[in-house]
């Protein structure tokens, strides 16, 4: 058996020897069942009726059993030859047994990304940054994207948060090292998951300004304003007099304007977005039924750096 890495980020895929990823040819029901087995039946066997209750909670028990038999048969037929033996049945118990050389992406994603984000970016090396980047690129989309079920939502949110944590750490590292092009690319990826990250909008605007691209900086500012005004009823321009005016402070900019003036406008805008962060935190708390929170705080590392496992990462 060659080394195979199975991922359930996005749709289930298999990557052989670090090469090109191939989607597993599974039906929607097969995808849900395979994902449930990957999440629940790797560490210990699960009763077949428990799987049926997760997949078809509204069906009576006899129909659940019939559907479960059919789904298991179709799953084993749909898996590639090297993977069919992974699904094991022993009476009413089902388990997923990984052959030697087969690993699960999500199984180490939390540990590796959290470990690499646990130290300040000022102490991060290029080697660590590149390793973090490789692991973040393994995130091909929300966990089991397309599976709409209660049992997957908590895990999906958990891994989405870890992915955003990693991107946030990347952006901080890139900004500290003056890598503005990459800051913008990482910012776009993070905003694709969490568009309400006003600090990321600010980082991208600052990078555009430093690169001498005031039109793009202004466009990003307008995007941020429109988003918050439409969804939350607030806008950065209403929070800072320094950004008032028909062009929100960016109208007079030209590519020949002294950089100091450009950066002064960006600094003013970033202060405005800081105030916006406080209001957004209160809005989120109110929507969640909690008491208003104070200023939004950066996520803190979740613990000391964990010891590396003996197996080296690709």
VOBA-1610 file (N, C-alpha, C; in pm, whole numbers, padded with zeros to 5 digits, always signed):
BEGIN
Unk+00085-00120+00000Unk+00000+00000+00000Unk+00089+00125+00000Unk+00069+00210-00100Unk+00139+00338-00101Unk+00080+00429+00005Unk+00153+00536+00038Unk+00100+00633+00134Unk-00019+00705+00072Unk-00129+00706+00145Unk-00252+00771+00099Unk-00304+00859+00211Unk-00343+00981+00175Unk-00403+01073+00272Unk-00546+01100+00229Unk-00640+01069+00317Unk-00782+01089+00289Unk-00828+01218+00357Unk-00894+01301+00280Unk-00945+01427+00333Unk-01095+01433+00317Unk-01164+01485+00419Unk-01308+01510+00408Unk-01336+01660+00416Unk-01233+01741+00388Unk-01253+01885+00372Unk-01304+01909+00231Unk-01421+01972+00219Unk-01486+01982+00089Unk-01556+01850+00062Unk-01523+01784-00046Unk-01573+01649-00073Unk-01462+01550-00042Unk-01495+01424-00010Unk-01392+01326+00023Unk-01294+01306-00093Unk-01166+01316-00064Unk-01062+01297-00165Unk-00952+01208-00110Unk-00875+01152-00201Unk-00758+01072-00165Unk-00638+01124-00240Unk-00527+01140-00169Unk-00402+01187-00229Unk-00297+01078-00211Unk-00241+01031-00322Unk-00141+00924-00319Unk-00001+00983-00323Unk+00080+00949-00224Unk+00221+00988-00221Unk+00242+01138-00239Unk+00154+01219-00181Unk+00168+01363-00189Unk+00143+01421-00327Unk+00083+01342-00417Unk+00059+01390-00552Unk-00077+01455-00568Unk-00137+01436-00684Unk-00266+01498-00715Unk-00378+01431-00636Unk-00469+01512-00585Unk-00584+01461-00511Unk-00693+01416-00608Unk-00758+01305-00575Unk-00866+01251-00656Unk-00990+01238-00571Unk-01102+01291-00619Unk-01228+01281-00545Unk-01277+01137-00544Unk-01326+01092-00430Unk-01385+00959-00421Unk-01522+00962-00487Unk-01551+00863-00568Unk-01675+00859-00646Unk-01788+00802-00560Unk-01844+00889-00476Unk-01948+00847-00383Unk-02077+00924-00408Unk-02190+00859-00384Unk-02319+00926-00392Unk-02335+01019-00272Unk-02435+01108-00272Unk-02457+01193-00154Unk-02474+01113-00026Unk-02551+01003-00031Unk-02567+00919+00088Unk-02436+00851+00124Unk-02362+00805+00023Unk-02233+00743+00047Unk-02134+00840+00108Unk-02137+00965+00062Unk-02049+01067+00119Unk-02081+01090+00266Unk-02211+01100+00299Unk-02251+01121+00438Unk-02211+01002+00525Unk-02234+00881+00476Unk-02201+00762+00554Unk-02049+00751+00572Unk-01974+00774+00464Unk-01828+00765+00474Unk-01775+00870+00571Unk-01828+00993+00562Unk-01785+01098+00654Unk-01818+01064+00798Unk-01935+01007+00820Unk-01975+00968+00956Unk-01882+00860+01011Unk-01846+00764+00926Unk-01754+00660+00968Unk-01615+00718+00998Unk-01570+00809+00915Unk-01439+00871+00936Unk-01436+00948+01067Unk-01545+01015+01100Unk-01549+01096+01221Unk-01579+01015+01347Unk-01655+00907+01335Unk-01705+00838+01453Unk-01654+00695+01470Unk-01619+00628+01361Unk-01594+00483+01370Unk-01448+00445+01350Unk-01355+00541+01360Unk-01214+00508+01345Unk-01155+00463+01478Unk-01192+00530+01585Unk-01134+00496+01716Unk-01201+00374+01778Unk-01330+00355+01753Unk-01398+00237+01807Unk-01521+00207+01721Unk-01565+00081+01717Unk-01681+00045+01636Unk-01808+00119+01682Unk-01898+00141+01589Unk-02025+00209+01615Unk-02138+00114+01578Unk-02243+00113+01656Unk-02358+00027+01626Unk-02426+00074+01498Unk-02471-00021+01419Unk-02535+00013+01293Unk-02660+00097+01314Unk-02735+00071+01419Unk-02855+00150+01444Unk-02821+00294+01480Unk-02704+00316+01543Unk-02662+00453+01575Unk-02632+00531+01448Unk-02565+00465+01353Unk-02539+00529+01225Unk-02669+00563+01154Unk-02764+00469+01156Unk-02893+00494+01091Unk-02968+00609+01153Unk-02961+00622+01284Unk-03029+00733+01351Unk-02967+00867+01314Unk-02836+00870+01290Unk-02771+00993+01248Unk-02808+01030+01104Unk-02814+00930+01019Unk-02836+00957+00877Unk-02983+00979+00843Unk-03072+00906+00909Unk-03216+00916+00878Unk-03295+00929+01008Unk-03280+01039+01078Unk-03343+01052+01211Unk-03495+01047+01208Unk-03555+01079+01094Unk-03701+01084+01087Unk-03763+00954+01036Unk-03681+00855+01005Unk-03734+00729+00954Unk-03762+00632+01069Unk-03865+00551+01057Unk-03887+00446+01158Unk-03774+00344+01152Unk-03754+00272+01260Unk-03639+00181+01272Unk-03630+00076+01161Unk-03740+00013+01121Unk-03727-00087+01013Unk-03672-00026+00884Unk-03718+00093+00850Unk-03669+00157+00727Unk-03524+00200+00743Unk-03485+00244+00865Unk-03345+00279+00889Unk-03255+00159+00862Unk-03294+00042+00912Unk-03213-00078+00893Unk-03200-00113+00745Unk-03312-00104+00673Unk-03308-00136+00530Unk-03219-00038+00455Unk-03234+00090+00486Unk-03151+00191+00420Unk-03003+00172+00455Unk-02977+00134+00579Unk-02839+00117+00624Unk-02773+00003+00548Unk-02843-00107+00530Unk-02788-00220+00455Unk-02752-00179+00313Unk-02846-00108+00249Unk-02823-00064+00111Unk-02707+00034+00103Unk-02703+00132+00198Unk-02599+00234+00195Unk-02461+00173+00217Unk-02450+00076+00309Unk-02321+00012+00332Unk-02274-00065+00209Unk-02366-00136+00144Unk-02329-00210+00024Unk-02283-00116-00087Unk-02358-00008-00108Unk-02321+00087-00214Unk-02189+00156-00181Unk-02167+00184-00053Unk-02041+00249-00015Unk-01922+00159-00046Unk-01930+00035-00007Unk-01817-00055-00034Unk-01795-00075-00183Unk-01903-00069-00261Unk-01889-00081-00406Unk-01833+00047-00467Unk-01862+00161-00406Unk-01817+00288-00462Unk-01675+00325-00426Unk-01623+00268-00317Unk-01485+00298-00278Unk-01386+00234-00375Unk-01269+00296-00395Unk-01167+00231-00479Unk-01122+00099-00417Unk-01059+00015-00499Unk-01022-00119-00454Unk-00938-00117-00327Unk-00844-00023-00318Unk-00753-00021-00203Unk-00826+00017-00074Unk-00947+00077-00086Unk-01017+00127+00033Unk-01136+00042+00075Unk-01174-00056-00006Unk-01297-00130+00025Unk-01286-00209+00156Unk-01167-00257+00186Unk-01151-00335+00308Unk-01150-00252+00434Unk-01157-00119+00421Unk-01155-00034+00539Unk-01284-00044+00619Unk-01396-00064+00552Unk-01525-00071+00621Unk-01546-00214+00669Unk-01547-00234+00801Unk-01558-00367+00861Unk-01692-00380+00936Unk-01758-00493+00916Unk-01883-00521+00988Unk-01866-00645+01074Unk-01910-00635+01198Unk-01908-00750+01288Unk-02041-00751+01363Unk-02135-00827+01310Unk-02268-00826+01367Unk-02333-00690+01346Unk-02371-00627+01457Unk-02434-00496+01450Unk-02333-00381+01462Unk-02205-00414+01468Unk-02101-00312+01484Unk-02033-00283+01351Unk-02007-00155+01326Unk-01938-00109+01205Unk-01816-00030+01249Unk-01704-00052+01182Unk-01585+00028+01210Unk-01513+00060+01081Unk-01428+00161+01087Unk-01344+00199+00974Unk-01200+00172+01017Unk-01138+00074+00956Unk-01003+00035+00994Unk-00907+00080+00884Unk-00815+00170+00917Unk-00724+00224+00818Unk-00607+00129+00795Unk-00580+00094+00669Unk-00462+00011+00640Unk-00334+00089+00669Unk-00224+00019+00678Unk-00094+00083+00698Unk-00068+00179+00581Unk-00020+00298+00613Unk+00010+00397+00510Unk-00105+00490+00475Unk-00224+00466+00533Unk-00341+00552+00508Unk-00362+00642+00629Unk-00369+00773+00607Unk-00390+00870+00714Unk-00508+00960+00680Unk-00559+01028+00781Unk-00672+01119+00766Unk-00624+01263+00788Unk-00651+01351+00693Unk-00604+01489+00701Unk-00654+01558+00827Unk-00784+01546+00854Unk-00841+01621+00966Unk-00789+01572+01101Unk-00735+01448+01102Unk-00692+01389+01227Unk-00575+01465+01289Unk-00492+01529+01205Unk-00377+01605+01255Unk-00388+01754+01228Unk-00491+01796+01156Unk-00503+01936+01116Unk-00506+02028+01238Unk-00587+01993+01337Unk-00599+02075+01459Unk-00464+02086+01529Unk-00399+01972+01550Unk-00274+01972+01624Unk-00165+02053+01555Unk-00146+02028+01425Unk-00036+02093+01354Unk-00059+02243+01342Unk-00179+02285+01301Unk-00205+02428+01284Unk-00200+02500+01418Unk-00259+02443+01521Unk-00256+02507+01653Unk-00114+02518+01706Unk-00034+02415+01682Unk+00105+02416+01726Unk+00183+02527+01657Unk+00166+02540+01525Unk+00240+02640+01450Unk+00193+02781+01481Unk+00071+02796+01531Unk+00018+02928+01565Unk+00039+02964+01711Unk+00101+02876+01788Unk+00111+02899+01932Unk+00221+02998+01969Unk+00316+03021+01881Unk+00426+03114+01909Unk+00402+03246+01836Unk+00454+03358+01888Unk+00439+03487+01820Unk+00499+03484+01680Unk+00441+03561+01589Unk+00491+03562+01452Unk+00634+03615+01445Unk+00675+03693+01544Unk+00812+03746+01544Unk+00915+03635+01558Unk+00873+03518+01612Unk+00966+03407+01629Unk+00945+03297+01524Unk+00854+03321+01432Unk+00824+03219+01332Unk+00932+03221+01223Unk+00979+03103+01184Unk+01077+03092+01078Unk+01007+03071+00943Unk+01084+03091+00834Unk+01028+03066+00702Unk+00988+02920+00686Unk+01064+02830+00747Unk+01032+02688+00739Unk+00897+02659+00806Unk+00876+02719+00923Unk+00748+02700+00993Unk+00634+02763+00915Unk+00659+02881+00857Unk+00554+02945+00778Unk+00515+02856+00659Unk+00615+02803+00589Unk+00587+02718+00472Unk+00512+02592+00513Unk+00546+02537+00628Unk+00474+02418+00677Unk+00330+02452+00708Unk+00308+02566+00774Unk+00172+02610+00802Unk+00094+02629+00672Unk+00158+02689+00573Unk+00091+02713+00445Unk+00051+02582+00379Unk+00138+02481+00385Unk+00104+02352+00325Unk-00016+02289+00393Unk-00022+02299+00525Unk-00135+02239+00596Unk-00263+02317+00571Unk-00257+02448+00562Unk-00378+02526+00535Unk-00432+02497+00396Unk-00343+02466+00303Unk-00389+02434+00167Unk-00455+02297+00160Unk-00440+02218+00265Unk-00513+02091+00271Unk-00662+02114+00298Unk-00696+02232+00347Unk-00836+02263+00376Unk-00904+02298+00243Unk-00971+02199+00186Unk-01032+02219+00056Unk-01174+02274+00060Unk-01220+02311+00177Unk-01356+02363+00193Unk-01414+02315+00324Unk-01536+02357+00356Unk-01599+02312+00481Unk-01602+02161+00492Unk-01591+02112+00613Unk-01591+01968+00638Unk-01718+01905+00581Unk-01700+01803+00493Unk-01813+01733+00431Unk-01912+01833+00371Unk-01859+01924+00291Unk-01942+02027+00229Unk-02056+01962+00151Unk-02176+02011+00173Unk-02293+01955+00105Unk-02373+01861+00191Unk-02313+01811+00301Unk-02387+01724+00394Unk-02457+01814+00496Unk-02588+01815+00492Unk-02667+01900+00581Unk-02726+01815+00693Unk-02653+01806+00804Unk-02698+01722+00915Unk-02646+01779+01046Unk-02721+01757+01152Unk-02681+01809+01283Unk-02548+01752+01329Unk-02521+01624+01299Unk-02403+01558+01354Unk-02272+01613+01298Unk-02278+01686+01185Unk-02154+01735+01124Unk-02125+01881+01157Unk-02226+01955+01204Unk-02213+02100+01214Unk-02107+02143+01316Unk-02102+02078+01431Unk-02005+02117+01533Unk-01862+02096+01484Unk-01837+01981+01422Unk-01703+01955+01368Unk-01670+02050+01254Unk-01770+02080+01171Unk-01746+02171+01059Unk-01706+02309+01110Unk-01776+02358+01212Unk-01743+02489+01268Unk-01606+02487+01336Unk-01576+02378+01404Unk-01446+02365+01471Unk-01332+02378+01372Unk-01337+02304+01262Unk-01227+02308+01167Unk-01224+02438+01088Unk-01339+02499+01066Unk-01341+02631+01003Unk-01270+02733+01092Unk-01293+02726+01223Unk-01226+02817+01316Unk-01075+02795+01316Unk-01033+02667+01312Unk-00890+02638+01309Unk-00826+02694+01181Unk-00896+02676+01070Unk-00846+02728+00942Unk-00832+02881+00947Unk-00931+02948+01002Unk-00924+03094+01014Unk-00812+03136+01109Unk-00791+03061+01215Unk-00682+03090+01307Unk-00548+03083+01233Unk-00531+02980+01151Unk-00407+02966+01075Unk-00387+03079+00976Unk-00493+03116+00904Unk-00482+03227+00808Unk-00453+03358+00878Unk-00514+03380+00994Unk-00488+03502+01071Unk-00340+03508+01109Unk-00283+03396+01151Unk-00141+03392+01188Unk-00054+03418+01064Unk-00094+03362+00952Unk-00021+03388+00828Unk-00019+03536+00794Unk-00136+03599+00803Unk-00146+03741+00767Unk-00057+03825+00857Unk-00056+03795+00986Unk+00030+03870+01079Unk+00177+03852+01043Unk+00215+03729+01010Unk+00354+03703+00972Unk+00390+03778+00844Unk+00304+03772+00746Unk+00331+03836+00617Unk+00340+03988+00632Unk+00251+04046+00712Unk+00256+04191+00734Unk+00386+04230+00802Unk+00427+04153+00902Unk+00549+04186+00974Unk+00671+04178+00883Unk+00664+04095+00782Unk+00777+04078+00691Unk+00761+04155+00560Unk+00661+04244+00555Unk+00645+04331+00440Unk+00606+04260+00311Unk+00541+04147+00321Unk+00502+04070+00202Unk+00357+04101+00167Unk+00339+04218+00104Unk+00204+04272+00084Unk+00123+04192-00016Unk+00184+04146-00126Unk+00109+04066-00223Unk+00049+03942-00156Unk+00130+03873-00077Unk+00082+03752-00010Unk-00018+03784+00100Unk-00002+03900+00165Unk-00099+03942+00265Unk-00237+03956+00203Unk-00243+04013+00085Unk-00371+04033+00017Unk-00432+03898-00021Unk-00349+03807-00072Unk-00402+03675-00110Unk-00456+03599+00012Unk-00379+03601+00122Unk-00426+03534+00244Unk-00551+03602+00299Unk-00556+03735+00288Unk-00674+03808+00334Unk-00798+03769+00257Unk-00785+03751+00127Unk-00900+03710+00047Unk-00950+03572+00089Unk-00856+03483+00119Unk-00896+03348+00162Unk-00971+03354+00295Unk-00922+03436+00387Unk-00988+03445+00518Unk-01124+03512+00506Unk-01133+03618+00426Unk-01262+03684+00409Unk-01363+03595+00337Unk-01313+03500+00260Unk-01403+03405+00195Unk-01475+03316+00296Unk-01414+03299+00414Unk-01476+03219+00520Unk-01548+03308+00620Unk-01485+03418+00658Unk-01542+03510+00757Unk-01533+03653+00704Unk-01633+03697+00626Unk-01626+03830+00564Unk-01635+03946+00661Unk-01668+03920+00788Unk-01684+04028+00885Unk-01557+04055+00965Unk-01442+04006+00918Unk-01316+04031+00986Unk-01265+04170+00944Unk-01306+04273+01020Unk-01267+04408+00985Unk-01117+04430+00992Unk-01047+04356+01081Unk-00902+04370+01087Unk-00836+04320+00959Unk-00896+04220+00894Unk-00840+04169+00769Unk-00864+04269+00656Unk-00983+04329+00653Unk-01007+04437+00556Unk-00902+04546+00572Unk-00874+04583+00697Unk-00777+04689+00723Unk-00637+04648+00678Unk-00600+04522+00703Unk-00468+04475+00662Unk-00453+04481+00510Unk-00559+04442+00438Unk-00553+04445+00292Unk-00545+04588+00240Unk-00622+04678+00302Unk-00618+04819+00259Unk-00478+04875+00281Unk-00418+04844+00396Unk-00283+04891+00423Unk-00183+04837+00322Unk-00197+04710+00284Unk-00105+04651+00186Unk-00122+04716+00050Unk-00247+04737+00009Unk-00269+04806-00118Unk-00204+04945-00116Unk-00219+05018-00006Unk-00163+05154+00002Unk-00011+05150-00006Unk+00052+05057+00066Unk+00198+05049+00064Unk+00250+05010-00074Unk+00168+04937-00150Unk+00209+04895-00285Unk+00182+05003-00388Unk+00130+05119-00346Unk+00100+05226-00440Unk-00022+05199-00525Unk-00123+05133-00464Unk-00247+05100-00536Unk-00366+05161-00462Unk-00375+05295-00461Unk-00481+05361-00385Unk-00621+05328-00435Unk-00636+05302-00566Unk-00769+05268-00617Unk-00818+05136-00557Unk-00727+05039-00546Unk-00765+04912-00486Unk-00790+04927-00337Unk-00712+05015-00272Unk-00735+05040-00129Unk-00874+05099-00109Unk-00911+05195-00193Unk-01043+05258-00182Unk-01153+05157-00212Unk-01129+05071-00311Unk-01230+04970-00346Unk-01252+04873-00229Unk-01143+04833-00163Unk-01156+04743-00048Unk-01230+04810+00065Unk-01203+04942+00085Unk-01272+05016+00189Unk-01422+05022+00160Unk-01457+05047+00034Unk-01599+05054-00001Unk-01667+04919+00015Unk-01593+04811-00017Unk-01648+04677+00003Unk-01679+04652+00149Unk-01584+04690+00236Unk-01604+04673+00380Unk-01723+04755+00427Unk-01730+04881+00383Unk-01841+04968+00424Unk-01976+04911+00381Unk-01983+04868+00254Unk-02111+04818+00203Unk-02155+04692+00277Unk-02061+04605+00307Unk-02093+04481+00377Unk-02150+04509+00515Unk-02081+04595+00592Unk-02126+04619+00728Unk-02253+04703+00731Unk-02267+04793+00636Unk-02389+04873+00632Unk-02509+04787+00595Unk-02489+04697+00499Unk-02601+04612+00456Unk-02641+04512+00562Unk-02543+04446+00625Unk-02573+04336+00716Unk-02589+04380+00861Unk-02519+04488+00902Unk-02519+04527+01043Unk-02570+04668+01067Unk-02591+04744+00959Unk-02641+04880+00976Unk-02537+04978+01027Unk-02409+04946+01016Unk-02303+05038+01058Unk-02199+05046+00948Unk-02121+05151+00948Unk-02019+05170+00846Unk-01900+05241+00906Unk-01778+05206+00865Unk-01660+05273+00921Unk-01663+05424+00903Unk-01722+05472+00794Unk-01721+05616+00768Unk-01800+05693+00874Unk-01899+05632+00935Unk-01979+05702+01036Unk-01911+05703+01171Unk-01801+05630+01186Unk-01734+05619+01314Unk-01611+05707+01326Unk-01563+05761+01214Unk-01440+05840+01218Unk-01452+05962+01129Unk-01445+06084+01186Unk-01451+06203+01103Unk-01340+06207+00999Unk-01227+06142+01028Unk-01115+06143+00936Unk-01144+06072+00806Unk-01248+05992+00803Unk-01283+05922+00681Unk-01409+05979+00616Unk-01454+06094+00664Unk-01574+06154+00608Unk-01544+06209+00469Unk-01650+06240+00398Unk-01631+06296+00265Unk-01681+06201+00160Unk-01702+06253+00038Unk-01762+06171-00067Unk-01676+06053-00108Unk-01544+06061-00084Unk-01457+05952-00126Unk-01401+05874-00008Unk-01458+05894+00111Unk-01418+05820+00230Unk-01268+05834+00258Unk-01211+05950+00226Unk-01072+05974+00260Unk-00973+05928+00155Unk-01019+05859+00050Unk-00926+05808-00050Unk-00934+05882-00182Unk-01033+05973-00194Unk-01054+06041-00321Unk-00931+06114-00374Unk-00858+06193-00291Unk-00748+06272-00343Unk-00623+06190-00375Unk-00620+06061-00342Unk-00497+05985-00359Unk-00461+05969-00506Unk-00335+05978-00535Unk-00282+05944-00666Unk-00159+05857-00646Unk-00115+05795-00750Unk+00002+05708-00738Unk+00131+05785-00713Unk+00126+05918-00731Unk+00244+05999-00707Unk+00241+06067-00570Unk+00138+06043-00494Unk+00129+06105-00363Unk+00234+06048-00270Unk+00296+06131-00183Unk+00399+06080-00092Unk+00346+05966-00007Unk+00421+05859+00010Unk+00376+05743+00088Unk+00333+05780+00229Unk+00397+05878+00290Unk+00362+05914+00427Unk+00217+05959+00436Unk+00171+06033+00338Unk+00031+06077+00338Unk-00064+05959+00321Unk-00026+05867+00234Unk-00109+05749+00214Unk-00121+05670+00343Unk-00008+05646+00410Unk-00009+05566+00531Unk-00082+05636+00644Unk-00079+05770+00645Unk-00153+05843+00748Unk-00302+05819+00733Unk-00350+05818+00608Unk-00491+05791+00584Unk-00527+05648+00623Unk-00438+05555+00593Unk-00462+05416+00630Unk-00468+05400+00782Unk-00376+05467+00853Unk-00376+05461+00999Unk-00507+05513+01056Unk-00557+05624+00999Unk-00685+05680+01043Unk-00797+05580+01020Unk-00794+05514+00905Unk-00897+05417+00874Unk-00890+05297+00968Unk-00768+05254+01003Unk-00754+05140+01091Unk-00808+05171+01231Unk-00790+05295+01277Unk-00850+05333+01405Unk-01002+05322+01397Unk-01055+05366+01282Unk-01200+05358+01263Unk-01248+05214+01270Unk-01175+05124+01206Unk-01215+04984+01206Unk-01200+04922+01345Unk-01108+04974+01425Unk-01097+04926+01562Unk-01224+04955+01640Unk-01278+05077+01620Unk-01405+05110+01686Unk-01518+05022+01631Unk-01510+04996+01501Unk-01611+04910+01439Unk-01606+04770+01501Unk-01488+04722+01534Unk-01475+04590+01595Unk-01551+04584+01727Unk-01544+04692+01806Unk-01616+04695+01933Unk-01766+04686+01909Unk-01816+04763+01812Unk-01960+04759+01786Unk-02002+04622+01733Unk-01917+04562+01646Unk-01950+04431+01592Unk-01957+04326+01703Unk-01865+04335+01800Unk-01868+04240+01911Unk-01998+04253+01990Unk-02043+04376+02010Unk-02169+04396+02083Unk-02288+04343+02003Unk-02283+04363+01870Unk-02392+04313+01786Unk-02398+04161+01792Unk-02281+04097+01780Unk-02278+03951+01786Unk-02327+03899+01920Unk-02286+03967+02028Unk-02329+03924+02160Unk-02480+03938+02175Unk-02533+04048+02122Unk-02677+04070+02132Unk-02754+03963+02053Unk-02703+03930+01933Unk-02768+03827+01852Unk-02763+03691+01919Unk-02658+03667+01997Unk-02645+03539+02066Unk-02719+03537+02199Unk-02779+03650+02235Unk-02854+03657+02359Unk-02766+03677+02480Unk-02640+03719+02457Unk-02548+03743+02568Unk-02541+03892+02596Unk-02475+03926+02707Unk-02455+04067+02739Unk-02350+04124+02647Unk-02355+04254+02615Unk-02259+04313+02523Unk-02117+04289+02571Unk-02033+04255+02472Unk-01894+04229+02504Unk-01812+04355+02490Unk-01692+04350+02542Unk-01600+04462+02529Unk-01532+04457+02394Unk-01420+04530+02378Unk-01350+04531+02251Unk-01309+04391+02210Unk-01319+04366+02080Unk-01280+04234+02030Unk-01133+04211+02056Unk-01102+04093+02105Unk-00964+04060+02136Unk-00913+03959+02034Unk-00783+03966+02009Unk-00723+03867+01922Unk-00730+03731+01988Unk-00745+03628+01909Unk-00748+03493+01964Unk-00614+03462+02026Unk-00618+03406+02145Unk-00495+03371+02215Unk-00457+03228+02180Unk-00329+03200+02180Unk-00286+03061+02157Unk-00351+02968+02258Unk-00381+02848+02216Unk-00458+02757+02301Unk-00371+02673+02393Unk-00245+02695+02393Unk-00162+02619+02485Unk-00019+02621+02440Unk+00071+02561+02515Unk+00211+02557+02476Unk+00229+02478+02348Unk+00340+02501+02285Unk+00371+02427+02163Unk+00375+02278+02193Unk+00309+02203+02111Unk+00305+02060+02135Unk+00426+01992+02073Unk+00464+01883+02132Unk+00579+01810+02082Unk+00547+01754+01945Unk+00644+01757+01854Unk+00624+01702+01721Unk+00616+01551+01730Unk+00531+01493+01645Unk+00529+01349+01637Unk+00651+01300+01560Unk+00680+01174+01575Unk+00800+01120+01514Unk+00791+01122+01363Unk+00670+01111+01309Unk+00655+01107+01163Unk+00666+01249+01108Unk+00756+01270+01014Unk+00776+01404+00956Unk+00662+01436+00863Unk+00623+01565+00860Unk+00518+01607+00767Unk+00576+01624+00629Unk+00491+01611+00530Unk+00540+01634+00393Unk+00564+01782+00374
//
